[in-house]
Amino acid sequence: LVTSRVLAGTIRRTGDDERDLALAAMLAHSSKDLEEHEYAVRSVAEALEPYCSSMNVPETPFVLHLPNVLHLATDVAGVARDGESSLELAAALHPSAAVGGTPTPVARALISEIEGMDRGRYAAPVGWMDATGDGEWGIALRSGVIDGATVRLFAGCGIVGGSDPQAELAESQAKFVPVRDALTS
């Protein structure tokens, strides 16, 4: 069995349960966030399809409640063909539209041109694999690099036609909170 939890579409939690439920409802109906999420889900499904004999791709995401943010989430599942290793699947998935844009070759070239920085290991697959090829992989989305007394943090957000730059900045800043809190406490 192959499963990939797609997270795309995010909003910061407030700490107030009632307000967070209202934000979750807003997120679940946000055309911008649903568009971003659909690109990411399609990217994952298309990457896994050649490696699976059957697949289940839910049409509607659910809202995943984490301590600091709410995410639109979809669990894409499939039955892997015999002989497919988790490493092959991780390689096929990287980079997904959630971190590299779509169409991938065009988006990667544009990001490289505009971003002006080396992403290093940001959004790279991180995981393990046993001798039979079974394993578990994640994406290093919120990550950091320690260099002496300096820590460089990485987080991002999905940009689509309806994106608001200030809202995207706020989303990225919300994603930094757990790591920043851990480093400053």
Buried (B, 14 or more C-beta within 10 A) or exposed (E): EBEBEBBBBBBBBEEEEEEBEEBBEEBBEBEBBBBBBBBBBBBBBBBBBEBBEEBEBEEEBEBBBEEBBBBBBBBBBBEBEEEBBBBBBBEBBBBBBBBBBBEBEEBBEEBEEEEEEEBEEBBBBBEEBEEEBEBEBEBBBBBBEEEEEEEEBBBBBBBBEEBEEEEBEBBBEBBBBBBBEEEEE
